[in-house]
Amino acid sequence: MAHDLDQKIEAMVEKYTELLLGESDETLKGEVKSWIIYSFIAKQMPPLVKHWNQLYPEGKQEMMELITKIKDLNEKQRQQKPDDNKKK
């Protein structure tokens, strides 16, 4: 049963990645997973993320670069997407 759930979660992450970035591949899915986990923990347990950032400053830098990359790809995706509101 756990394997079945894993497959369903993977499918959801793949679709989320596609909707967020306009495309989905294994690399992007992995980056989005890391971003999701980091963002969730940062909101739920900020002291843990602060501790992790201090313990792994290079990891923090990599995460900040990843967040910037995802934001940039998302913005690019939004600009390419036709505005449905103008059509109505």
mmCIF file as gemmi writes it, N, C-alpha and C atoms, coordinates in Angstrom:
data_model
loop_
_atom_site.group_PDB
_atom_site.id
_atom_site.type_symbol
_atom_site.label_atom_id
_atom_site.label_alt_id
_atom_site.label_comp_id
_atom_site.label_asym_id
_atom_site.label_entity_id
_atom_site.label_seq_id
_atom_site.pdbx_PDB_ins_code
_atom_site.Cartn_x
_atom_site.Cartn_y
_atom_site.Cartn_z
_atom_site.occupancy
_atom_site.B_iso_or_equiv
_atom_site.pdbx_formal_charge
_atom_site.auth_seq_id
_atom_site.auth_asym_id
_atom_site.pdbx_PDB_model_num
ATOM 1 N N . MET Axp A 1 ? 0.812 -1.191 0 1 0 ? 1 A 1
ATOM 2 C CA . MET Axp A 1 ? 0 0 0 1 0 ? 1 A 1
ATOM 3 C C . MET Axp A 1 ? 0.865 1.267 0 1 0 ? 1 A 1
ATOM 4 N N . ALA Axp A 2 ? 1.982 1.25 0.687 1 0 ? 2 A 1
ATOM 5 C CA . ALA Axp A 2 ? 2.858 2.419 0.734 1 0 ? 2 A 1
ATOM 6 C C . ALA Axp A 2 ? 3.397 2.748 -0.653 1 0 ? 2 A 1
ATOM 7 N N . HIS Axp A 3 ? 3.712 1.708 -1.433 1 0 ? 3 A 1
ATOM 8 C CA . HIS Axp A 3 ? 4.219 1.93 -2.79 1 0 ? 3 A 1
ATOM 9 C C . HIS Axp A 3 ? 3.162 2.628 -3.641 1 0 ? 3 A 1
ATOM 10 N N . ASP Axp A 4 ? 1.912 2.22 -3.484 1 0 ? 4 A 1
ATOM 11 C CA . ASP Axp A 4 ? 0.806 2.831 -4.219 1 0 ? 4 A 1
ATOM 12 C C . ASP Axp A 4 ? 0.682 4.311 -3.853 1 0 ? 4 A 1
ATOM 13 N N . LEU Axp A 5 ? 0.801 4.619 -2.577 1 0 ? 5 A 1
ATOM 14 C CA . LEU Axp A 5 ? 0.739 6.009 -2.135 1 0 ? 5 A 1
ATOM 15 C C . LEU Axp A 5 ? 1.918 6.802 -2.696 1 0 ? 5 A 1
ATOM 16 N N . ASP Axp A 6 ? 3.102 6.211 -2.698 1 0 ? 6 A 1
ATOM 17 C CA . ASP Axp A 6 ? 4.282 6.874 -3.257 1 0 ? 6 A 1
ATOM 18 C C . ASP Axp A 6 ? 4.055 7.253 -4.717 1 0 ? 6 A 1
ATOM 19 N N . GLN Axp A 7 ? 3.465 6.34 -5.478 1 0 ? 7 A 1
ATOM 20 C CA . GLN Axp A 7 ? 3.193 6.61 -6.892 1 0 ? 7 A 1
ATOM 21 C C . GLN Axp A 7 ? 2.209 7.768 -7.049 1 0 ? 7 A 1
ATOM 22 N N . LYS Axp A 8 ? 1.211 7.794 -6.201 1 0 ? 8 A 1
ATOM 23 C CA . LYS Axp A 8 ? 0.213 8.86 -6.272 1 0 ? 8 A 1
ATOM 24 C C . LYS Axp A 8 ? 0.816 10.209 -5.883 1 0 ? 8 A 1
ATOM 25 N N . ILE Axp A 9 ? 1.672 10.204 -4.876 1 0 ? 9 A 1
ATOM 26 C CA . ILE Axp A 9 ? 2.357 11.437 -4.472 1 0 ? 9 A 1
ATOM 27 C C . ILE Axp A 9 ? 3.271 11.91 -5.599 1 0 ? 9 A 1
ATOM 28 N N . GLU Axp A 10 ? 3.994 10.982 -6.216 1 0 ? 10 A 1
ATOM 29 C CA . GLU Axp A 10 ? 4.87 11.331 -7.339 1 0 ? 10 A 1
ATOM 30 C C . GLU Axp A 10 ? 4.076 11.959 -8.481 1 0 ? 10 A 1
ATOM 31 N N . ALA Axp A 11 ? 2.909 11.395 -8.769 1 0 ? 11 A 1
ATOM 32 C CA . ALA Axp A 11 ? 2.06 11.94 -9.829 1 0 ? 11 A 1
ATOM 33 C C . ALA Axp A 11 ? 1.614 13.361 -9.483 1 0 ? 11 A 1
ATOM 34 N N . MET Axp A 12 ? 1.28 13.586 -8.216 1 0 ? 12 A 1
ATOM 35 C CA . MET Axp A 12 ? 0.863 14.918 -7.788 1 0 ? 12 A 1
ATOM 36 C C . MET Axp A 12 ? 2.026 15.91 -7.902 1 0 ? 12 A 1
ATOM 37 N N . VAL Axp A 13 ? 3.213 15.506 -7.482 1 0 ? 13 A 1
ATOM 38 C CA . VAL Axp A 13 ? 4.382 16.384 -7.569 1 0 ? 13 A 1
ATOM 39 C C . VAL Axp A 13 ? 4.71 16.676 -9.03 1 0 ? 13 A 1
ATOM 40 N N . GLU Axp A 14 ? 4.583 15.674 -9.877 1 0 ? 14 A 1
ATOM 41 C CA . GLU Axp A 14 ? 4.849 15.886 -11.303 1 0 ? 14 A 1
ATOM 42 C C . GLU Axp A 14 ? 3.875 16.914 -11.884 1 0 ? 14 A 1
ATOM 43 N N . LYS Axp A 15 ? 2.599 16.779 -11.586 1 0 ? 15 A 1
ATOM 44 C CA . LYS Axp A 15 ? 1.595 17.724 -12.095 1 0 ? 15 A 1
ATOM 45 C C . LYS Axp A 15 ? 1.812 19.11 -11.502 1 0 ? 15 A 1
ATOM 46 N N . TYR Axp A 16 ? 2.129 19.182 -10.219 1 0 ? 16 A 1
ATOM 47 C CA . TYR Axp A 16 ? 2.395 20.468 -9.573 1 0 ? 16 A 1
ATOM 48 C C . TYR Axp A 16 ? 3.584 21.159 -10.24 1 0 ? 16 A 1
ATOM 49 N N . THR Axp A 17 ? 4.637 20.391 -10.496 1 0 ? 17 A 1
ATOM 50 C CA . THR Axp A 17 ? 5.825 20.934 -11.155 1 0 ? 17 A 1
ATOM 51 C C . THR Axp A 17 ? 5.468 21.471 -12.533 1 0 ? 17 A 1
ATOM 52 N N . GLU Axp A 18 ? 4.69 20.704 -13.267 1 0 ? 18 A 1
ATOM 53 C CA . GLU Axp A 18 ? 4.27 21.116 -14.609 1 0 ? 18 A 1
ATOM 54 C C . GLU Axp A 18 ? 3.438 22.404 -14.557 1 0 ? 18 A 1
ATOM 55 N N . LEU Axp A 19 ? 2.498 22.474 -13.636 1 0 ? 19 A 1
ATOM 56 C CA . LEU Axp A 19 ? 1.668 23.673 -13.516 1 0 ? 19 A 1
ATOM 57 C C . LEU Axp A 19 ? 2.474 24.877 -13.031 1 0 ? 19 A 1
ATOM 58 N N . LEU Axp A 20 ? 3.409 24.636 -12.131 1 0 ? 20 A 1
ATOM 59 C CA . LEU Axp A 20 ? 4.216 25.709 -11.558 1 0 ? 20 A 1
ATOM 60 C C . LEU Axp A 20 ? 5.24 26.259 -12.543 1 0 ? 20 A 1
ATOM 61 N N . LEU Axp A 21 ? 5.885 25.343 -13.287 1 0 ? 21 A 1
ATOM 62 C CA . LEU Axp A 21 ? 7.024 25.735 -14.111 1 0 ? 21 A 1
ATOM 63 C C . LEU Axp A 21 ? 6.799 25.606 -15.615 1 0 ? 21 A 1
ATOM 64 N N . GLY Axp A 22 ? 5.698 24.989 -16.001 1 0 ? 22 A 1
ATOM 65 C CA . GLY Axp A 22 ? 5.419 24.824 -17.424 1 0 ? 22 A 1
ATOM 66 C C . GLY Axp A 22 ? 5.991 23.571 -18.026 1 0 ? 22 A 1
ATOM 67 N N . GLU Axp A 23 ? 6.75 22.831 -17.254 1 0 ? 23 A 1
ATOM 68 C CA . GLU Axp A 23 ? 7.329 21.568 -17.699 1 0 ? 23 A 1
ATOM 69 C C . GLU Axp A 23 ? 7.701 20.75 -16.472 1 0 ? 23 A 1
ATOM 70 N N . SER Axp A 24 ? 7.946 19.462 -16.709 1 0 ? 24 A 1
ATOM 71 C CA . SER Axp A 24 ? 8.32 18.591 -15.597 1 0 ? 24 A 1
ATOM 72 C C . SER Axp A 24 ? 9.284 17.527 -16.093 1 0 ? 24 A 1
ATOM 73 N N . ASP Axp A 25 ? 10.402 17.412 -15.416 1 0 ? 25 A 1
ATOM 74 C CA . ASP Axp A 25 ? 11.331 16.307 -15.641 1 0 ? 25 A 1
ATOM 75 C C . ASP Axp A 25 ? 11.865 15.9 -14.269 1 0 ? 25 A 1
ATOM 76 N N . GLU Axp A 26 ? 12.672 14.876 -14.233 1 0 ? 26 A 1
ATOM 77 C CA . GLU Axp A 26 ? 13.144 14.359 -12.939 1 0 ? 26 A 1
ATOM 78 C C . GLU Axp A 26 ? 13.921 15.406 -12.148 1 0 ? 26 A 1
ATOM 79 N N . THR Axp A 27 ? 14.745 16.186 -12.824 1 0 ? 27 A 1
ATOM 80 C CA . THR Axp A 27 ? 15.532 17.214 -12.136 1 0 ? 27 A 1
ATOM 81 C C . THR Axp A 27 ? 14.626 18.282 -11.537 1 0 ? 27 A 1
ATOM 82 N N . LEU Axp A 28 ? 13.705 18.785 -12.343 1 0 ? 28 A 1
ATOM 83 C CA . LEU Axp A 28 ? 12.791 19.816 -11.847 1 0 ? 28 A 1
ATOM 84 C C . LEU Axp A 28 ? 11.919 19.291 -10.715 1 0 ? 28 A 1
ATOM 85 N N . LYS Axp A 29 ? 11.441 18.053 -10.842 1 0 ? 29 A 1
ATOM 86 C CA . LYS Axp A 29 ? 10.63 17.472 -9.769 1 0 ? 29 A 1
ATOM 87 C C . LYS Axp A 29 ? 11.425 17.404 -8.469 1 0 ? 29 A 1
ATOM 88 N N . GLY Axp A 30 ? 12.681 16.998 -8.547 1 0 ? 30 A 1
ATOM 89 C CA . GLY Axp A 30 ? 13.521 16.928 -7.354 1 0 ? 30 A 1
ATOM 90 C C . GLY Axp A 30 ? 13.738 18.295 -6.735 1 0 ? 30 A 1
ATOM 91 N N . GLU Axp A 31 ? 13.947 19.298 -7.588 1 0 ? 31 A 1
ATOM 92 C CA . GLU Axp A 31 ? 14.138 20.657 -7.083 1 0 ? 31 A 1
ATOM 93 C C . GLU Axp A 31 ? 12.86 21.188 -6.437 1 0 ? 31 A 1
ATOM 94 N N . VAL Axp A 32 ? 11.726 20.916 -7.064 1 0 ? 32 A 1
ATOM 95 C CA . VAL Axp A 32 ? 10.452 21.365 -6.498 1 0 ? 32 A 1
ATOM 96 C C . VAL Axp A 32 ? 10.184 20.662 -5.169 1 0 ? 32 A 1
ATOM 97 N N . LYS Axp A 33 ? 10.502 19.372 -5.078 1 0 ? 33 A 1
ATOM 98 C CA . LYS Axp A 33 ? 10.333 18.652 -3.803 1 0 ? 33 A 1
ATOM 99 C C . LYS Axp A 33 ? 11.168 19.303 -2.705 1 0 ? 33 A 1
ATOM 100 N N . SER Axp A 34 ? 12.424 19.615 -3.013 1 0 ? 34 A 1
ATOM 101 C CA . SER Axp A 34 ? 13.295 20.258 -2.021 1 0 ? 34 A 1
ATOM 102 C C . SER Axp A 34 ? 12.726 21.606 -1.601 1 0 ? 34 A 1
ATOM 103 N N . TRP Axp A 35 ? 12.246 22.374 -2.556 1 0 ? 35 A 1
ATOM 104 C CA . TRP Axp A 35 ? 11.657 23.684 -2.289 1 0 ? 35 A 1
ATOM 105 C C . TRP Axp A 35 ? 10.409 23.55 -1.417 1 0 ? 35 A 1
ATOM 106 N N . ILE Axp A 36 ? 9.555 22.566 -1.742 1 0 ? 36 A 1
ATOM 107 C CA . ILE Axp A 36 ? 8.333 22.333 -0.963 1 0 ? 36 A 1
ATOM 108 C C . ILE Axp A 36 ? 8.688 22.002 0.49 1 0 ? 36 A 1
ATOM 109 N N . ILE Axp A 37 ? 9.61 21.082 0.673 1 0 ? 37 A 1
ATOM 110 C CA . ILE Axp A 37 ? 9.983 20.651 2.025 1 0 ? 37 A 1
ATOM 111 C C . ILE Axp A 37 ? 10.59 21.807 2.817 1 0 ? 37 A 1
ATOM 112 N N . TYR Axp A 38 ? 11.536 22.517 2.205 1 0 ? 38 A 1
ATOM 113 C CA . TYR Axp A 38 ? 12.185 23.635 2.887 1 0 ? 38 A 1
ATOM 114 C C . TYR Axp A 38 ? 11.16 24.71 3.257 1 0 ? 38 A 1
ATOM 115 N N . SER Axp A 39 ? 10.297 25.056 2.306 1 0 ? 39 A 1
ATOM 116 C CA . SER Axp A 39 ? 9.289 26.093 2.548 1 0 ? 39 A 1
ATOM 117 C C . SER Axp A 39 ? 8.319 25.688 3.649 1 0 ? 39 A 1
ATOM 118 N N . PHE Axp A 40 ? 7.895 24.444 3.623 1 0 ? 40 A 1
ATOM 119 C CA . PHE Axp A 40 ? 6.961 23.96 4.64 1 0 ? 40 A 1
ATOM 120 C C . PHE Axp A 40 ? 7.599 24.016 6.027 1 0 ? 40 A 1
ATOM 121 N N . ILE Axp A 41 ? 8.812 23.502 6.134 1 0 ? 41 A 1
ATOM 122 C CA . ILE Axp A 41 ? 9.485 23.493 7.432 1 0 ? 41 A 1
ATOM 123 C C . ILE Axp A 41 ? 9.767 24.922 7.895 1 0 ? 41 A 1
ATOM 124 N N . ALA Axp A 42 ? 10.144 25.804 6.968 1 0 ? 42 A 1
ATOM 125 C CA . ALA Axp A 42 ? 10.414 27.199 7.33 1 0 ? 42 A 1
ATOM 126 C C . ALA Axp A 42 ? 9.18 27.865 7.929 1 0 ? 42 A 1
ATOM 127 N N . LYS Axp A 43 ? 8.003 27.5 7.435 1 0 ? 43 A 1
ATOM 128 C CA . LYS Axp A 43 ? 6.764 28.081 7.963 1 0 ? 43 A 1
ATOM 129 C C . LYS Axp A 43 ? 6.319 27.406 9.256 1 0 ? 43 A 1
ATOM 130 N N . GLN Axp A 44 ? 6.541 26.106 9.366 1 0 ? 44 A 1
ATOM 131 C CA . GLN Axp A 44 ? 6.063 25.352 10.525 1 0 ? 44 A 1
ATOM 132 C C . GLN Axp A 44 ? 7.022 25.392 11.711 1 0 ? 44 A 1
ATOM 133 N N . MET Axp A 45 ? 8.314 25.379 11.427 1 0 ? 45 A 1
ATOM 134 C CA . MET Axp A 45 ? 9.33 25.352 12.49 1 0 ? 45 A 1
ATOM 135 C C . MET Axp A 45 ? 10.503 26.26 12.117 1 0 ? 45 A 1
ATOM 136 N N . PRO Axp A 46 ? 10.291 27.564 12.13 1 0 ? 46 A 1
ATOM 137 C CA . PRO Axp A 46 ? 11.369 28.481 11.754 1 0 ? 46 A 1
ATOM 138 C C . PRO Axp A 46 ? 12.677 28.274 12.519 1 0 ? 46 A 1
ATOM 139 N N . PRO Axp A 47 ? 12.647 27.95 13.826 1 0 ? 47 A 1
ATOM 140 C CA . PRO Axp A 47 ? 13.918 27.741 14.524 1 0 ? 47 A 1
ATOM 141 C C . PRO Axp A 47 ? 14.735 26.58 13.939 1 0 ? 47 A 1
ATOM 142 N N . LEU Axp A 48 ? 14.053 25.55 13.456 1 0 ? 48 A 1
ATOM 143 C CA . LEU Axp A 48 ? 14.769 24.426 12.853 1 0 ? 48 A 1
ATOM 144 C C . LEU Axp A 48 ? 15.48 24.868 11.583 1 0 ? 48 A 1
ATOM 145 N N . VAL Axp A 49 ? 14.808 25.641 10.75 1 0 ? 49 A 1
ATOM 146 C CA . VAL Axp A 49 ? 15.429 26.124 9.516 1 0 ? 49 A 1
ATOM 147 C C . VAL Axp A 49 ? 16.573 27.079 9.839 1 0 ? 49 A 1
ATOM 148 N N . LYS Axp A 50 ? 16.391 27.927 10.841 1 0 ? 50 A 1
ATOM 149 C CA . LYS Axp A 50 ? 17.466 28.838 11.251 1 0 ? 50 A 1
ATOM 150 C C . LYS Axp A 50 ? 18.69 28.037 11.7 1 0 ? 50 A 1
ATOM 151 N N . HIS Axp A 51 ? 18.461 27.001 12.488 1 0 ? 51 A 1
ATOM 152 C CA . HIS Axp A 51 ? 19.552 26.139 12.942 1 0 ? 51 A 1
ATOM 153 C C . HIS Axp A 51 ? 20.225 25.46 11.745 1 0 ? 51 A 1
ATOM 154 N N . TRP Axp A 52 ? 19.419 24.916 10.833 1 0 ? 52 A 1
ATOM 155 C CA . TRP Axp A 52 ? 19.956 24.24 9.644 1 0 ? 52 A 1
ATOM 156 C C . TRP Axp A 52 ? 20.777 25.212 8.805 1 0 ? 52 A 1
ATOM 157 N N . ASN Axp A 53 ? 20.267 26.441 8.632 1 0 ? 53 A 1
ATOM 158 C CA . ASN Axp A 53 ? 20.985 27.454 7.854 1 0 ? 53 A 1
ATOM 159 C C . ASN Axp A 53 ? 22.341 27.78 8.476 1 0 ? 53 A 1
ATOM 160 N N . GLN Axp A 54 ? 22.397 27.81 9.811 1 0 ? 54 A 1
ATOM 161 C CA . GLN Axp A 54 ? 23.659 28.086 10.495 1 0 ? 54 A 1
ATOM 162 C C . GLN Axp A 54 ? 24.612 26.897 10.407 1 0 ? 54 A 1
ATOM 163 N N . LEU Axp A 55 ? 24.037 25.704 10.486 1 0 ? 55 A 1
ATOM 164 C CA . LEU Axp A 55 ? 24.836 24.484 10.437 1 0 ? 55 A 1
ATOM 165 C C . LEU Axp A 55 ? 25.386 24.223 9.035 1 0 ? 55 A 1
ATOM 166 N N . TYR Axp A 56 ? 24.591 24.545 8.034 1 0 ? 56 A 1
ATOM 167 C CA . TYR Axp A 56 ? 24.952 24.287 6.632 1 0 ? 56 A 1
ATOM 168 C C . TYR Axp A 56 ? 24.802 25.558 5.798 1 0 ? 56 A 1
ATOM 169 N N . PRO Axp A 57 ? 25.708 26.521 5.967 1 0 ? 57 A 1
ATOM 170 C CA . PRO Axp A 57 ? 25.576 27.774 5.207 1 0 ? 57 A 1
ATOM 171 C C . PRO Axp A 57 ? 25.637 27.558 3.694 1 0 ? 57 A 1
ATOM 172 N N . GLU Axp A 58 ? 26.399 26.559 3.264 1 0 ? 58 A 1
ATOM 173 C CA . GLU Axp A 58 ? 26.444 26.276 1.825 1 0 ? 58 A 1
ATOM 174 C C . GLU Axp A 58 ? 25.111 25.7 1.352 1 0 ? 58 A 1
ATOM 175 N N . GLY Axp A 59 ? 24.462 24.936 2.195 1 0 ? 59 A 1
ATOM 176 C CA . GLY Axp A 59 ? 23.131 24.411 1.875 1 0 ? 59 A 1
ATOM 177 C C . GLY Axp A 59 ? 22.106 25.531 1.796 1 0 ? 59 A 1
ATOM 178 N N . LYS Axp A 60 ? 22.22 26.485 2.708 1 0 ? 60 A 1
ATOM 179 C CA . LYS Axp A 60 ? 21.325 27.646 2.682 1 0 ? 60 A 1
ATOM 180 C C . LYS Axp A 60 ? 21.507 28.406 1.377 1 0 ? 60 A 1
ATOM 181 N N . GLN Axp A 61 ? 22.76 28.61 0.97 1 0 ? 61 A 1
ATOM 182 C CA . GLN Axp A 61 ? 23.032 29.332 -0.276 1 0 ? 61 A 1
ATOM 183 C C . GLN Axp A 61 ? 22.453 28.579 -1.474 1 0 ? 61 A 1
ATOM 184 N N . GLU Axp A 62 ? 22.643 27.263 -1.499 1 0 ? 62 A 1
ATOM 185 C CA . GLU Axp A 62 ? 22.081 26.455 -2.584 1 0 ? 62 A 1
ATOM 186 C C . GLU Axp A 62 ? 20.56 26.553 -2.599 1 0 ? 62 A 1
ATOM 187 N N . MET Axp A 63 ? 19.954 26.537 -1.428 1 0 ? 63 A 1
ATOM 188 C CA . MET Axp A 63 ? 18.496 26.625 -1.345 1 0 ? 63 A 1
ATOM 189 C C . MET Axp A 63 ? 18.014 27.985 -1.824 1 0 ? 63 A 1
ATOM 190 N N . MET Axp A 64 ? 18.712 29.053 -1.466 1 0 ? 64 A 1
ATOM 191 C CA . MET Axp A 64 ? 18.319 30.384 -1.924 1 0 ? 64 A 1
ATOM 192 C C . MET Axp A 64 ? 18.418 30.476 -3.451 1 0 ? 64 A 1
ATOM 193 N N . GLU Axp A 65 ? 19.453 29.866 -4.021 1 0 ? 65 A 1
ATOM 194 C CA . GLU Axp A 65 ? 19.59 29.837 -5.481 1 0 ? 65 A 1
ATOM 195 C C . GLU Axp A 65 ? 18.465 29.022 -6.116 1 0 ? 65 A 1
ATOM 196 N N . LEU Axp A 66 ? 18.11 27.913 -5.49 1 0 ? 66 A 1
ATOM 197 C CA . LEU Axp A 66 ? 17.024 27.074 -5.988 1 0 ? 66 A 1
ATOM 198 C C . LEU Axp A 66 ? 15.69 27.82 -5.922 1 0 ? 66 A 1
ATOM 199 N N . ILE Axp A 67 ? 15.442 28.515 -4.833 1 0 ? 67 A 1
ATOM 200 C CA . ILE Axp A 67 ? 14.208 29.293 -4.689 1 0 ? 67 A 1
ATOM 201 C C . ILE Axp A 67 ? 14.134 30.363 -5.774 1 0 ? 67 A 1
ATOM 202 N N . THR Axp A 68 ? 15.238 31.039 -6.023 1 0 ? 68 A 1
ATOM 203 C CA . THR Axp A 68 ? 15.28 32.058 -7.076 1 0 ? 68 A 1
ATOM 204 C C . THR Axp A 68 ? 15.014 31.435 -8.439 1 0 ? 68 A 1
ATOM 205 N N . LYS Axp A 69 ? 15.613 30.282 -8.7 1 0 ? 69 A 1
ATOM 206 C CA . LYS Axp A 69 ? 15.402 29.591 -9.977 1 0 ? 69 A 1
ATOM 207 C C . LYS Axp A 69 ? 13.93 29.237 -10.164 1 0 ? 69 A 1
ATOM 208 N N . ILE Axp A 70 ? 13.319 28.677 -9.139 1 0 ? 70 A 1
ATOM 209 C CA . ILE Axp A 70 ? 11.91 28.274 -9.231 1 0 ? 70 A 1
ATOM 210 C C . ILE Axp A 70 ? 11.02 29.503 -9.416 1 0 ? 70 A 1
ATOM 211 N N . LYS Axp A 71 ? 11.296 30.571 -8.696 1 0 ? 71 A 1
ATOM 212 C CA . LYS Axp A 71 ? 10.511 31.801 -8.853 1 0 ? 71 A 1
ATOM 213 C C . LYS Axp A 71 ? 10.644 32.353 -10.269 1 0 ? 71 A 1
ATOM 214 N N . ASP Axp A 72 ? 11.858 32.347 -10.798 1 0 ? 72 A 1
ATOM 215 C CA . ASP Axp A 72 ? 12.084 32.844 -12.16 1 0 ? 72 A 1
ATOM 216 C C . ASP Axp A 72 ? 11.36 31.989 -13.197 1 0 ? 72 A 1
ATOM 217 N N . LEU Axp A 73 ? 11.458 30.663 -13.057 1 0 ? 73 A 1
ATOM 218 C CA . LEU Axp A 73 ? 10.768 29.773 -13.992 1 0 ? 73 A 1
ATOM 219 C C . LEU Axp A 73 ? 9.254 29.93 -13.893 1 0 ? 73 A 1
ATOM 220 N N . ASN Axp A 74 ? 8.753 30.125 -12.678 1 0 ? 74 A 1
ATOM 221 C CA . ASN Axp A 74 ? 7.317 30.326 -12.493 1 0 ? 74 A 1
ATOM 222 C C . ASN Axp A 74 ? 6.867 31.632 -13.137 1 0 ? 74 A 1
ATOM 223 N N . GLU Axp A 75 ? 7.644 32.68 -12.967 1 0 ? 75 A 1
ATOM 224 C CA . GLU Axp A 75 ? 7.297 33.969 -13.566 1 0 ? 75 A 1
ATOM 225 C C . GLU Axp A 75 ? 7.307 33.865 -15.092 1 0 ? 75 A 1
ATOM 226 N N . LYS Axp A 76 ? 8.285 33.178 -15.626 1 0 ? 76 A 1
ATOM 227 C CA . LYS Axp A 76 ? 8.355 32.966 -17.075 1 0 ? 76 A 1
ATOM 228 C C . LYS Axp A 76 ? 7.121 32.193 -17.55 1 0 ? 76 A 1
ATOM 229 N N . GLN Axp A 77 ? 6.731 31.177 -16.796 1 0 ? 77 A 1
ATOM 230 C CA . GLN Axp A 77 ? 5.547 30.378 -17.125 1 0 ? 77 A 1
ATOM 231 C C . GLN Axp A 77 ? 4.294 31.251 -17.107 1 0 ? 77 A 1
ATOM 232 N N . ARG Axp A 78 ? 4.181 32.102 -16.124 1 0 ? 78 A 1
ATOM 233 C CA . ARG Axp A 78 ? 3.007 32.977 -16.012 1 0 ? 78 A 1
ATOM 234 C C . ARG Axp A 78 ? 2.924 33.962 -17.171 1 0 ? 78 A 1
ATOM 235 N N . GLN Axp A 79 ? 4.067 34.467 -17.61 1 0 ? 79 A 1
ATOM 236 C CA . GLN Axp A 79 ? 4.083 35.427 -18.711 1 0 ? 79 A 1
ATOM 237 C C . GLN Axp A 79 ? 3.725 34.769 -20.04 1 0 ? 79 A 1
ATOM 238 N N . GLN Axp A 80 ? 4.059 33.502 -20.2 1 0 ? 80 A 1
ATOM 239 C CA . GLN Axp A 80 ? 3.762 32.787 -21.439 1 0 ? 80 A 1
ATOM 240 C C . GLN Axp A 80 ? 2.32 32.308 -21.493 1 0 ? 80 A 1
ATOM 241 N N . LYS Axp A 81 ? 1.696 32.156 -20.347 1 0 ? 81 A 1
ATOM 242 C CA . LYS Axp A 81 ? 0.331 31.651 -20.257 1 0 ? 81 A 1
ATOM 243 C C . LYS Axp A 81 ? -0.645 32.736 -20.707 1 0 ? 81 A 1
ATOM 244 N N . PRO Axp A 82 ? -1.569 32.418 -21.606 1 0 ? 82 A 1
ATOM 245 C CA . PRO Axp A 82 ? -2.542 33.436 -22.012 1 0 ? 82 A 1
ATOM 246 C C . PRO Axp A 82 ? -3.434 33.836 -20.843 1 0 ? 82 A 1
ATOM 247 N N . ASP Axp A 83 ? -3.791 35.089 -20.796 1 0 ? 83 A 1
ATOM 248 C CA . ASP Axp A 83 ? -4.63 35.593 -19.708 1 0 ? 83 A 1
ATOM 249 C C . ASP Axp A 83 ? -6.083 35.251 -20.001 1 0 ? 83 A 1
ATOM 250 N N . ASP Axp A 84 ? -6.609 34.273 -19.287 1 0 ? 84 A 1
ATOM 251 C CA . ASP Axp A 84 ? -7.977 33.811 -19.495 1 0 ? 84 A 1
ATOM 252 C C . ASP Axp A 84 ? -8.997 34.897 -19.163 1 0 ? 84 A 1
ATOM 253 N N . ASN Axp A 85 ? -8.654 35.796 -18.277 1 0 ? 85 A 1
ATOM 254 C CA . ASN Axp A 85 ? -9.598 36.847 -17.892 1 0 ? 85 A 1
ATOM 255 C C . ASN Axp A 85 ? -9.874 37.815 -19.035 1 0 ? 85 A 1
ATOM 256 N N . LYS Axp A 86 ? -8.9 38.042 -19.898 1 0 ? 86 A 1
ATOM 257 C CA . LYS Axp A 86 ? -9.089 38.957 -21.016 1 0 ? 86 A 1
ATOM 258 C C . LYS Axp A 86 ? -9.998 38.358 -22.079 1 0 ? 86 A 1
ATOM 259 N N . LYS Axp A 87 ? -10.066 37.038 -22.135 1 0 ? 87 A 1
ATOM 260 C CA . LYS Axp A 87 ? -10.888 36.362 -23.126 1 0 ? 87 A 1
ATOM 261 C C . LYS Axp A 87 ? -12.365 36.408 -22.772 1 0 ? 87 A 1
ATOM 262 N N . LYS Axp A 88 ? -12.668 36.567 -21.501 1 0 ? 88 A 1
ATOM 263 C CA . LYS Axp A 88 ? -14.067 36.523 -21.053 1 0 ? 88 A 1
ATOM 264 C C . LYS Axp A 88 ? -14.764 37.841 -21.24 1 0 ? 88 A 1
